[in-house]
Amino acid sequence: MTHKLIVVRDLARLRRQVAQYRKAGEAVALVPTMGALHDGHLSLVRAARRKAKRIIVSIFVNPTQFAPTEDFKSYPRTFEADIAALREVGADVVWNPPVEVMYPRDFVTRIVLEGPATAGLEDASRPHFFGGVTTIVCKLLLQCLPDVAIFGEKDYQQLKVVAQMAKDLNIPSRIVGAPTVREKDGLAMSSRNAYLSDQERALAPLLHQVLRDCAARIGAGERAAGVLAKGRKTIARGGFVLDYLELRNAETLAPATTDAGALRLLVAAKLGKTRLIDNIAVRRK
Ligand code: AMP
């Protein structure tokens, strides 16, 4: 039997549904998405199922996290296929609010961020981005009031920014990260991979190869500055326009020092018109 899945577009209806789950003593998990779902998103739903009885997946392409020059209008929208996939994977509710519910005409509030949101990574080339993300995630958390919310490590800075925001604002939901799901050749799954031409798609796995190579060398004790300089050259020679390749403290995202503490290697680069991001942990031997 296929799973019963409810699509909700009305906030009062959503709140009634969540209240019903709570009354029955059922834990609730939220998986926020912008739709165009792939196996990476579905892995978050599976992770949610291990943590809560009821799963809400939000699908909302959030206009405030796109700059006017970015791809809000052309962002892939595959609602029917998304619903079929979510039914298959056992989600309970799809929260698909109209834009007027999220941003009524008189909406004026913004979240102002420091810390991991100003680490000089995504924020350097997308200054509007984390304000938009945290505004919408804060609203989604307050609308759904989940026990736990799952975010992909694929967007590592976003995961850290959201966790900090939830902590700072005392939002009573646990923010949990889930590992990046990749294609067989290592390319991190992303809704934006659909933009790549065949030729670009063949080049794209280089980003992950460079991350792995650099992480192994730094982990083995090679000097990070030299390793990163070589990695940056390899990415540029591979046909990308590099945005950043950076070694950071895995928690604060501050530039990595030689001190102890977990490390993360993060990359962003453009291939033609498509901007790709990826990151991996650096394990010291
Ligand atoms: P998006 O719809 O791209 O905004 O992503 C929604 C959620 O899915 C975010 O928490 C992302 O980090 C996560 N996500 C996107 N791609 C992947 C992936 N390849 N593996 C795991 N999680 C992912």
py3Dmol code that shows the C-alpha trace and the ligand (Angstrom):
import py3Dmol

protein = """\
ATOM      1  CA  MET A   1       0.000   0.000   0.000  1.00  0.00           C
ATOM      2  CA  THR A   2       1.350   3.455  -0.827  1.00  0.00           C
ATOM      3  CA  HIS A   3       1.784   5.877   2.059  1.00  0.00           C
ATOM      4  CA  LYS A   4      -0.886   8.475   2.805  1.00  0.00           C
ATOM      5  CA  LEU A   5       0.577  11.866   1.999  1.00  0.00           C
ATOM      6  CA  ILE A   6      -1.252  15.155   2.578  1.00  0.00           C
ATOM      7  CA  VAL A   7      -0.410  18.288   0.602  1.00  0.00           C
ATOM      8  CA  VAL A   8      -1.102  21.379   2.737  1.00  0.00           C
ATOM      9  CA  ARG A   9      -1.153  24.979   1.482  1.00  0.00           C
ATOM     10  CA  ASP A  10      -2.960  26.659   4.366  1.00  0.00           C
ATOM     11  CA  LEU A  11      -1.174  27.574   7.607  1.00  0.00           C
ATOM     12  CA  ALA A  12      -4.143  26.976   9.935  1.00  0.00           C
ATOM     13  CA  ARG A  13      -4.558  23.500   8.412  1.00  0.00           C
ATOM     14  CA  LEU A  14      -0.850  22.784   8.910  1.00  0.00           C
ATOM     15  CA  ARG A  15      -1.009  23.835  12.561  1.00  0.00           C
ATOM     16  CA  ARG A  16      -4.077  21.643  13.154  1.00  0.00           C
ATOM     17  CA  GLN A  17      -2.265  18.664  11.630  1.00  0.00           C
ATOM     18  CA  VAL A  18       0.853  19.186  13.749  1.00  0.00           C
ATOM     19  CA  ALA A  19      -1.300  19.626  16.885  1.00  0.00           C
ATOM     20  CA  GLN A  20      -2.964  16.310  16.098  1.00  0.00           C
ATOM     21  CA  TYR A  21       0.424  14.564  15.882  1.00  0.00           C
ATOM     22  CA  ARG A  22       1.500  16.138  19.158  1.00  0.00           C
ATOM     23  CA  LYS A  23      -1.717  15.122  20.914  1.00  0.00           C
ATOM     24  CA  ALA A  24      -1.047  11.533  19.818  1.00  0.00           C
ATOM     25  CA  GLY A  25       2.458  11.815  21.327  1.00  0.00           C
ATOM     26  CA  GLU A  26       4.127  11.517  17.893  1.00  0.00           C
ATOM     27  CA  ALA A  27       7.489  13.212  17.306  1.00  0.00           C
ATOM     28  CA  VAL A  28       7.634  15.451  14.230  1.00  0.00           C
ATOM     29  CA  ALA A  29      10.553  15.998  11.838  1.00  0.00           C
ATOM     30  CA  LEU A  30      10.853  18.741   9.221  1.00  0.00           C
ATOM     31  CA  VAL A  31      12.866  18.529   6.002  1.00  0.00           C
ATOM     32  CA  PRO A  32      12.957  21.952   4.290  1.00  0.00           C
ATOM     33  CA  THR A  33      13.493  21.878   0.491  1.00  0.00           C
ATOM     34  CA  MET A  34      12.971  23.951  -2.618  1.00  0.00           C
ATOM     35  CA  GLY A  35      11.619  20.937  -4.525  1.00  0.00           C
ATOM     36  CA  ALA A  36      13.166  19.459  -7.708  1.00  0.00           C
ATOM     37  CA  LEU A  37      13.855  16.539  -5.428  1.00  0.00           C
ATOM     38  CA  HIS A  38      16.688  14.055  -5.986  1.00  0.00           C
ATOM     39  CA  ASP A  39      18.165  11.217  -3.929  1.00  0.00           C
ATOM     40  CA  GLY A  40      20.005  13.701  -1.702  1.00  0.00           C
ATOM     41  CA  HIS A  41      16.699  15.183  -0.543  1.00  0.00           C
ATOM     42  CA  LEU A  42      15.148  11.736  -0.163  1.00  0.00           C
ATOM     43  CA  SER A  43      18.069  10.642   2.034  1.00  0.00           C
ATOM     44  CA  LEU A  44      17.140  13.502   4.393  1.00  0.00           C
ATOM     45  CA  VAL A  45      13.583  12.152   4.557  1.00  0.00           C
ATOM     46  CA  ARG A  46      14.934   8.686   5.369  1.00  0.00           C
ATOM     47  CA  ALA A  47      17.165  10.195   8.080  1.00  0.00           C
ATOM     48  CA  ALA A  48      14.081  12.004   9.426  1.00  0.00           C
ATOM     49  CA  ARG A  49      12.167   8.731   9.583  1.00  0.00           C
ATOM     50  CA  ARG A  50      14.808   7.325  11.914  1.00  0.00           C
ATOM     51  CA  LYS A  51      14.232  10.262  14.274  1.00  0.00           C
ATOM     52  CA  ALA A  52      10.499  10.918  14.275  1.00  0.00           C
ATOM     53  CA  LYS A  53       7.197   9.210  13.627  1.00  0.00           C
ATOM     54  CA  ARG A  54       5.837  12.027  11.445  1.00  0.00           C
ATOM     55  CA  ILE A  55       7.643  13.790   8.631  1.00  0.00           C
ATOM     56  CA  ILE A  56       6.823  17.138   7.085  1.00  0.00           C
ATOM     57  CA  VAL A  57       8.679  18.061   3.891  1.00  0.00           C
ATOM     58  CA  SER A  58       8.380  21.702   2.899  1.00  0.00           C
ATOM     59  CA  ILE A  59       8.587  22.638  -0.775  1.00  0.00           C
ATOM     60  CA  PHE A  60       8.987  26.362  -1.284  1.00  0.00           C
ATOM     61  CA  VAL A  61      11.257  28.139  -3.753  1.00  0.00           C
ATOM     62  CA  ASN A  62      12.224  31.032  -1.527  1.00  0.00           C
ATOM     63  CA  PRO A  63      12.504  34.292  -3.491  1.00  0.00           C
ATOM     64  CA  THR A  64      14.459  36.154  -0.773  1.00  0.00           C
ATOM     65  CA  GLN A  65      17.508  33.914  -1.045  1.00  0.00           C
ATOM     66  CA  PHE A  66      17.980  34.676  -4.745  1.00  0.00           C
ATOM     67  CA  ALA A  67      19.639  37.888  -5.948  1.00  0.00           C
ATOM     68  CA  PRO A  68      17.933  39.597  -8.912  1.00  0.00           C
ATOM     69  CA  THR A  69      20.722  38.237 -11.167  1.00  0.00           C
ATOM     70  CA  GLU A  70      20.184  34.645  -9.973  1.00  0.00           C
ATOM     71  CA  ASP A  71      17.973  31.798 -11.198  1.00  0.00           C
ATOM     72  CA  PHE A  72      14.743  32.188  -9.163  1.00  0.00           C
ATOM     73  CA  LYS A  73      12.511  32.190 -12.258  1.00  0.00           C
ATOM     74  CA  SER A  74      14.258  29.316 -14.010  1.00  0.00           C
ATOM     75  CA  TYR A  75      14.873  27.224 -10.851  1.00  0.00           C
ATOM     76  CA  PRO A  76      13.640  23.679 -11.696  1.00  0.00           C
ATOM     77  CA  ARG A  77      10.095  22.963 -10.517  1.00  0.00           C
ATOM     78  CA  THR A  78       8.955  19.309 -10.666  1.00  0.00           C
ATOM     79  CA  PHE A  79       6.068  19.238  -8.186  1.00  0.00           C
ATOM     80  CA  GLU A  80       4.196  16.145  -9.425  1.00  0.00           C
ATOM     81  CA  ALA A  81       7.355  14.006  -9.512  1.00  0.00           C
ATOM     82  CA  ASP A  82       8.334  15.364  -6.062  1.00  0.00           C
ATOM     83  CA  ILE A  83       5.002  14.280  -4.587  1.00  0.00           C
ATOM     84  CA  ALA A  84       5.318  10.788  -6.087  1.00  0.00           C
ATOM     85  CA  ALA A  85       8.849  10.401  -4.672  1.00  0.00           C
ATOM     86  CA  LEU A  86       7.783  11.644  -1.225  1.00  0.00           C
ATOM     87  CA  ARG A  87       4.853   9.243  -1.148  1.00  0.00           C
ATOM     88  CA  GLU A  88       7.248   6.418  -1.982  1.00  0.00           C
ATOM     89  CA  VAL A  89       9.724   7.374   0.769  1.00  0.00           C
ATOM     90  CA  GLY A  90       7.010   7.705   3.418  1.00  0.00           C
ATOM     91  CA  ALA A  91       6.608  11.425   4.141  1.00  0.00           C
ATOM     92  CA  ASP A  92       3.344  12.401   5.880  1.00  0.00           C
ATOM     93  CA  VAL A  93       2.851  16.056   4.936  1.00  0.00           C
ATOM     94  CA  VAL A  94       4.067  18.269   2.109  1.00  0.00           C
ATOM     95  CA  TRP A  95       3.954  21.872   3.285  1.00  0.00           C
ATOM     96  CA  ASN A  96       3.719  23.871   0.066  1.00  0.00           C
ATOM     97  CA  PRO A  97       2.736  27.404   1.092  1.00  0.00           C
ATOM     98  CA  PRO A  98       1.780  30.063  -1.442  1.00  0.00           C
ATOM     99  CA  VAL A  99       4.227  32.970  -1.518  1.00  0.00           C
ATOM    100  CA  GLU A 100       1.591  35.283   0.135  1.00  0.00           C
ATOM    101  CA  VAL A 101       1.573  33.044   3.217  1.00  0.00           C
ATOM    102  CA  MET A 102       5.339  33.268   3.603  1.00  0.00           C
ATOM    103  CA  TYR A 103       5.701  36.898   2.530  1.00  0.00           C
ATOM    104  CA  PRO A 104       2.462  38.863   2.967  1.00  0.00           C
ATOM    105  CA  ARG A 105       2.534  42.313   1.352  1.00  0.00           C
ATOM    106  CA  ASP A 106       3.290  44.004   4.682  1.00  0.00           C
ATOM    107  CA  PHE A 107       6.199  41.662   5.566  1.00  0.00           C
ATOM    108  CA  VAL A 108       9.230  43.694   6.717  1.00  0.00           C
ATOM    109  CA  THR A 109      11.260  41.559   9.140  1.00  0.00           C
ATOM    110  CA  ARG A 110      14.816  40.454   8.400  1.00  0.00           C
ATOM    111  CA  ILE A 111      17.304  38.370  10.361  1.00  0.00           C
ATOM    112  CA  VAL A 112      20.767  39.914  10.691  1.00  0.00           C
ATOM    113  CA  LEU A 113      23.631  37.452  11.000  1.00  0.00           C
ATOM    114  CA  GLU A 114      27.263  37.283  12.039  1.00  0.00           C
ATOM    115  CA  GLY A 115      29.520  34.321  12.889  1.00  0.00           C
ATOM    116  CA  PRO A 116      29.424  31.454  10.379  1.00  0.00           C
ATOM    117  CA  ALA A 117      27.158  33.516   8.093  1.00  0.00           C
ATOM    118  CA  THR A 118      29.965  36.047   7.545  1.00  0.00           C
ATOM    119  CA  ALA A 119      32.830  33.563   7.160  1.00  0.00           C
ATOM    120  CA  GLY A 120      33.690  34.825   3.661  1.00  0.00           C
ATOM    121  CA  LEU A 121      32.506  31.703   1.813  1.00  0.00           C
ATOM    122  CA  GLU A 122      29.011  31.679   0.212  1.00  0.00           C
ATOM    123  CA  ASP A 123      28.295  35.060   1.797  1.00  0.00           C
ATOM    124  CA  ALA A 124      31.174  36.682  -0.106  1.00  0.00           C
ATOM    125  CA  SER A 125      29.575  36.210  -3.515  1.00  0.00           C
ATOM    126  CA  ARG A 126      25.934  35.912  -2.333  1.00  0.00           C
ATOM    127  CA  PRO A 127      25.516  38.612   0.357  1.00  0.00           C
ATOM    128  CA  HIS A 128      21.704  38.326   0.286  1.00  0.00           C
ATOM    129  CA  PHE A 129      21.697  34.550   0.691  1.00  0.00           C
ATOM    130  CA  PHE A 130      21.810  33.678   4.399  1.00  0.00           C
ATOM    131  CA  GLY A 131      19.436  36.468   5.390  1.00  0.00           C
ATOM    132  CA  GLY A 132      16.901  34.923   3.011  1.00  0.00           C
ATOM    133  CA  VAL A 133      17.626  31.358   4.121  1.00  0.00           C
ATOM    134  CA  THR A 134      17.376  32.052   7.848  1.00  0.00           C
ATOM    135  CA  THR A 135      14.231  34.141   7.434  1.00  0.00           C
ATOM    136  CA  ILE A 136      12.454  31.314   5.645  1.00  0.00           C
ATOM    137  CA  VAL A 137      13.871  28.525   7.835  1.00  0.00           C
ATOM    138  CA  CYS A 138      12.909  30.432  10.991  1.00  0.00           C
ATOM    139  CA  LYS A 139       9.363  30.789   9.656  1.00  0.00           C
ATOM    140  CA  LEU A 140       9.194  27.116   8.651  1.00  0.00           C
ATOM    141  CA  LEU A 141      10.401  26.019  12.099  1.00  0.00           C
ATOM    142  CA  LEU A 142       7.846  28.221  13.856  1.00  0.00           C
ATOM    143  CA  GLN A 143       5.061  27.067  11.539  1.00  0.00           C
ATOM    144  CA  CYS A 144       5.815  23.337  11.856  1.00  0.00           C
ATOM    145  CA  LEU A 145       7.306  23.315  15.390  1.00  0.00           C
ATOM    146  CA  PRO A 146       9.247  20.101  14.672  1.00  0.00           C
ATOM    147  CA  ASP A 147      11.216  18.184  17.295  1.00  0.00           C
ATOM    148  CA  VAL A 148      13.988  17.868  14.758  1.00  0.00           C
ATOM    149  CA  ALA A 149      14.852  19.473  11.396  1.00  0.00           C
ATOM    150  CA  ILE A 150      17.235  17.835   8.942  1.00  0.00           C
ATOM    151  CA  PHE A 151      19.646  19.737   6.669  1.00  0.00           C
ATOM    152  CA  GLY A 152      22.191  18.403   4.188  1.00  0.00           C
ATOM    153  CA  GLU A 153      25.933  18.741   4.780  1.00  0.00           C
ATOM    154  CA  LYS A 154      26.050  19.451   1.036  1.00  0.00           C
ATOM    155  CA  ASP A 155      25.269  23.063   2.021  1.00  0.00           C
ATOM    156  CA  TYR A 156      27.691  23.016   4.919  1.00  0.00           C
ATOM    157  CA  GLN A 157      27.815  26.735   5.711  1.00  0.00           C
ATOM    158  CA  GLN A 158      24.001  26.838   5.567  1.00  0.00           C
ATOM    159  CA  LEU A 159      23.812  23.958   8.076  1.00  0.00           C
ATOM    160  CA  LYS A 160      26.087  25.834  10.506  1.00  0.00           C
ATOM    161  CA  VAL A 161      24.246  29.142  10.012  1.00  0.00           C
ATOM    162  CA  VAL A 162      20.844  27.545  10.623  1.00  0.00           C
ATOM    163  CA  ALA A 163      22.089  25.676  13.715  1.00  0.00           C
ATOM    164  CA  GLN A 164      23.502  28.938  15.144  1.00  0.00           C
ATOM    165  CA  MET A 165      20.287  30.833  14.363  1.00  0.00           C
ATOM    166  CA  ALA A 166      18.112  28.172  16.047  1.00  0.00           C
ATOM    167  CA  LYS A 167      20.379  28.205  19.104  1.00  0.00           C
ATOM    168  CA  ASP A 168      20.540  32.008  19.338  1.00  0.00           C
ATOM    169  CA  LEU A 169      16.776  32.441  18.958  1.00  0.00           C
ATOM    170  CA  ASN A 170      15.922  29.560  21.343  1.00  0.00           C
ATOM    171  CA  ILE A 171      13.934  27.735  18.683  1.00  0.00           C
ATOM    172  CA  PRO A 172      13.103  24.430  20.376  1.00  0.00           C
ATOM    173  CA  SER A 173      13.944  22.169  17.404  1.00  0.00           C
ATOM    174  CA  ARG A 174      17.079  20.065  17.130  1.00  0.00           C
ATOM    175  CA  ILE A 175      19.018  20.902  13.945  1.00  0.00           C
ATOM    176  CA  VAL A 176      20.646  17.790  12.506  1.00  0.00           C
ATOM    177  CA  GLY A 177      23.033  17.436   9.545  1.00  0.00           C
ATOM    178  CA  ALA A 178      22.954  14.500   7.102  1.00  0.00           C
ATOM    179  CA  PRO A 179      25.769  13.362   4.770  1.00  0.00           C
ATOM    180  CA  THR A 180      26.040  14.452   1.134  1.00  0.00           C
ATOM    181  CA  VAL A 181      24.636  12.025  -1.425  1.00  0.00           C
ATOM    182  CA  ARG A 182      26.739  11.790  -4.592  1.00  0.00           C
ATOM    183  CA  GLU A 183      26.471  10.478  -8.123  1.00  0.00           C
ATOM    184  CA  LYS A 184      28.607   7.415  -8.865  1.00  0.00           C
ATOM    185  CA  ASP A 185      31.416   9.624 -10.194  1.00  0.00           C
ATOM    186  CA  GLY A 186      31.486  11.702  -6.991  1.00  0.00           C
ATOM    187  CA  LEU A 187      29.517  14.766  -8.139  1.00  0.00           C
ATOM    188  CA  ALA A 188      27.343  15.974  -5.244  1.00  0.00           C
ATOM    189  CA  MET A 189      23.677  15.699  -6.203  1.00  0.00           C
ATOM    190  CA  SER A 190      22.048  19.088  -6.687  1.00  0.00           C
ATOM    191  CA  SER A 191      18.877  20.377  -8.318  1.00  0.00           C
ATOM    192  CA  ARG A 192      21.142  22.753 -10.269  1.00  0.00           C
ATOM    193  CA  ASN A 193      23.051  19.846 -11.897  1.00  0.00           C
ATOM    194  CA  ALA A 194      20.125  19.786 -14.359  1.00  0.00           C
ATOM    195  CA  TYR A 195      21.578  23.004 -15.859  1.00  0.00           C
ATOM    196  CA  LEU A 196      24.845  21.325 -16.913  1.00  0.00           C
ATOM    197  CA  SER A 197      25.413  20.522 -20.596  1.00  0.00           C
ATOM    198  CA  ASP A 198      26.724  17.007 -21.370  1.00  0.00           C
ATOM    199  CA  GLN A 199      30.215  18.403 -21.722  1.00  0.00           C
ATOM    200  CA  GLU A 200      30.008  20.300 -18.407  1.00  0.00           C
ATOM    201  CA  ARG A 201      28.520  17.265 -16.683  1.00  0.00           C
ATOM    202  CA  ALA A 202      31.581  15.242 -17.750  1.00  0.00           C
ATOM    203  CA  LEU A 203      33.913  17.880 -16.224  1.00  0.00           C
ATOM    204  CA  ALA A 204      31.920  18.425 -13.016  1.00  0.00           C
ATOM    205  CA  PRO A 205      33.266  15.501 -10.880  1.00  0.00           C
ATOM    206  CA  LEU A 206      36.686  17.202 -10.854  1.00  0.00           C
ATOM    207  CA  LEU A 207      35.528  19.367  -7.933  1.00  0.00           C
ATOM    208  CA  HIS A 208      35.056  16.365  -5.686  1.00  0.00           C
ATOM    209  CA  GLN A 209      38.283  14.745  -6.897  1.00  0.00           C
ATOM    210  CA  VAL A 210      40.238  17.869  -5.952  1.00  0.00           C
ATOM    211  CA  LEU A 211      38.518  18.023  -2.554  1.00  0.00           C
ATOM    212  CA  ARG A 212      39.430  14.409  -1.857  1.00  0.00           C
ATOM    213  CA  ASP A 213      42.997  14.795  -3.021  1.00  0.00           C
ATOM    214  CA  CYS A 214      43.562  17.988  -0.989  1.00  0.00           C
ATOM    215  CA  ALA A 215      41.897  16.532   2.119  1.00  0.00           C
ATOM    216  CA  ALA A 216      44.082  13.411   1.942  1.00  0.00           C
ATOM    217  CA  ARG A 217      47.276  15.479   1.602  1.00  0.00           C
ATOM    218  CA  ILE A 218      46.417  17.900   4.394  1.00  0.00           C
ATOM    219  CA  GLY A 219      45.286  14.958   6.538  1.00  0.00           C
ATOM    220  CA  ALA A 220      48.670  13.338   5.967  1.00  0.00           C
ATOM    221  CA  GLY A 221      50.424  16.467   7.216  1.00  0.00           C
ATOM    222  CA  GLU A 222      51.309  18.378   4.014  1.00  0.00           C
ATOM    223  CA  ARG A 223      51.269  22.161   4.364  1.00  0.00           C
ATOM    224  CA  ALA A 224      47.745  23.388   3.643  1.00  0.00           C
ATOM    225  CA  ALA A 225      48.780  26.576   1.804  1.00  0.00           C
ATOM    226  CA  GLY A 226      50.720  24.647  -0.845  1.00  0.00           C
ATOM    227  CA  VAL A 227      48.063  21.955  -1.213  1.00  0.00           C
ATOM    228  CA  LEU A 228      45.296  24.546  -1.656  1.00  0.00           C
ATOM    229  CA  ALA A 229      47.302  26.565  -4.191  1.00  0.00           C
ATOM    230  CA  LYS A 230      47.739  23.433  -6.328  1.00  0.00           C
ATOM    231  CA  GLY A 231      44.083  22.481  -5.900  1.00  0.00           C
ATOM    232  CA  ARG A 232      42.967  25.948  -7.034  1.00  0.00           C
ATOM    233  CA  LYS A 233      45.119  25.658 -10.182  1.00  0.00           C
ATOM    234  CA  THR A 234      43.734  22.206 -10.997  1.00  0.00           C
ATOM    235  CA  ILE A 235      40.154  23.482 -10.707  1.00  0.00           C
ATOM    236  CA  ALA A 236      40.854  26.500 -12.928  1.00  0.00           C
ATOM    237  CA  ARG A 237      42.645  24.330 -15.522  1.00  0.00           C
ATOM    238  CA  GLY A 238      39.675  21.934 -15.483  1.00  0.00           C
ATOM    239  CA  GLY A 239      37.451  24.632 -17.019  1.00  0.00           C
ATOM    240  CA  PHE A 240      35.895  26.107 -13.850  1.00  0.00           C
ATOM    241  CA  VAL A 241      35.892  29.702 -12.681  1.00  0.00           C
ATOM    242  CA  LEU A 242      36.837  29.217  -9.044  1.00  0.00           C
ATOM    243  CA  ASP A 243      35.034  31.137  -6.349  1.00  0.00           C
ATOM    244  CA  TYR A 244      36.828  29.646  -3.332  1.00  0.00           C
ATOM    245  CA  LEU A 245      38.681  26.568  -2.146  1.00  0.00           C
ATOM    246  CA  GLU A 246      39.179  27.031   1.580  1.00  0.00           C
ATOM    247  CA  LEU A 247      40.224  25.073   4.637  1.00  0.00           C
ATOM    248  CA  ARG A 248      38.124  26.088   7.652  1.00  0.00           C
ATOM    249  CA  ASN A 249      37.398  25.163  11.244  1.00  0.00           C
ATOM    250  CA  ALA A 250      34.501  22.710  10.866  1.00  0.00           C
ATOM    251  CA  GLU A 251      32.441  24.356  13.619  1.00  0.00           C
ATOM    252  CA  THR A 252      33.070  28.101  13.402  1.00  0.00           C
ATOM    253  CA  LEU A 253      34.100  28.181   9.698  1.00  0.00           C
ATOM    254  CA  ALA A 254      36.900  30.563  10.709  1.00  0.00           C
ATOM    255  CA  PRO A 255      40.135  30.157   8.698  1.00  0.00           C
ATOM    256  CA  ALA A 256      41.839  26.967   9.869  1.00  0.00           C
ATOM    257  CA  THR A 257      44.881  27.241  12.063  1.00  0.00           C
ATOM    258  CA  THR A 258      47.294  24.447  12.831  1.00  0.00           C
ATOM    259  CA  ASP A 259      45.619  23.984  16.240  1.00  0.00           C
ATOM    260  CA  ALA A 260      43.581  20.929  17.016  1.00  0.00           C
ATOM    261  CA  GLY A 261      39.918  20.966  16.009  1.00  0.00           C
ATOM    262  CA  ALA A 262      37.928  19.410  13.201  1.00  0.00           C
ATOM    263  CA  LEU A 263      38.600  20.804   9.733  1.00  0.00           C
ATOM    264  CA  ARG A 264      36.401  21.174   6.657  1.00  0.00           C
ATOM    265  CA  LEU A 265      37.448  21.821   3.086  1.00  0.00           C
ATOM    266  CA  LEU A 266      34.904  23.830   1.099  1.00  0.00           C
ATOM    267  CA  VAL A 267      34.715  24.725  -2.579  1.00  0.00           C
ATOM    268  CA  ALA A 268      32.510  26.785  -4.908  1.00  0.00           C
ATOM    269  CA  ALA A 269      33.112  27.216  -8.629  1.00  0.00           C
ATOM    270  CA  LYS A 270      31.230  28.054 -11.794  1.00  0.00           C
ATOM    271  CA  LEU A 271      31.080  25.734 -14.753  1.00  0.00           C
ATOM    272  CA  GLY A 272      29.595  27.735 -17.610  1.00  0.00           C
ATOM    273  CA  LYS A 273      26.536  29.390 -16.054  1.00  0.00           C
ATOM    274  CA  THR A 274      26.125  26.824 -13.270  1.00  0.00           C
ATOM    275  CA  ARG A 275      27.555  27.464  -9.818  1.00  0.00           C
ATOM    276  CA  LEU A 276      28.483  24.267  -7.962  1.00  0.00           C
ATOM    277  CA  ILE A 277      29.425  23.894  -4.297  1.00  0.00           C
ATOM    278  CA  ASP A 278      30.823  20.964  -2.337  1.00  0.00           C
ATOM    279  CA  ASN A 279      32.753  20.206   0.869  1.00  0.00           C
ATOM    280  CA  ILE A 280      34.313  17.331   2.789  1.00  0.00           C
ATOM    281  CA  ALA A 281      35.783  16.633   6.203  1.00  0.00           C
ATOM    282  CA  VAL A 282      39.587  16.580   6.572  1.00  0.00           C
ATOM    283  CA  ARG A 283      40.716  13.726   8.790  1.00  0.00           C
ATOM    284  CA  ARG A 284      44.188  14.063  10.265  1.00  0.00           C
ATOM    285  CA  LYS A 285      46.207  10.852  10.345  1.00  0.00           C
TER     286      LYS A 285
END
"""
ligand_1 = """\
23
AMP
P 17.536 22.600 -1.637
O 16.212 22.080 -2.124
O 18.624 22.506 -2.654
O 17.431 23.933 -0.962
O 18.013 21.594 -0.505
C 17.163 21.191 0.526
C 17.948 20.386 1.510
O 18.520 19.249 0.856
C 19.130 21.159 2.119
O 19.234 20.826 3.491
C 20.301 20.626 1.334
O 21.520 20.716 2.036
C 19.897 19.180 1.129
N 20.625 18.593 0.017
C 20.771 19.097 -1.241
N 21.562 18.300 -1.977
C 21.943 17.268 -1.178
C 22.779 16.108 -1.351
N 23.388 15.869 -2.500
N 22.935 15.284 -0.300
C 22.322 15.534 0.893
N 21.521 16.596 1.118
C 21.341 17.456 0.109
"""
view = py3Dmol.view(width=600, height=400)
view.addModel(protein, "pdb")
view.setStyle({"model": 0}, {"cartoon": {"style": "trace"}})
view.addModel(ligand_1, "xyz")
view.setStyle({"model": 1}, {"stick": {}})
view.zoomTo()
view.show()
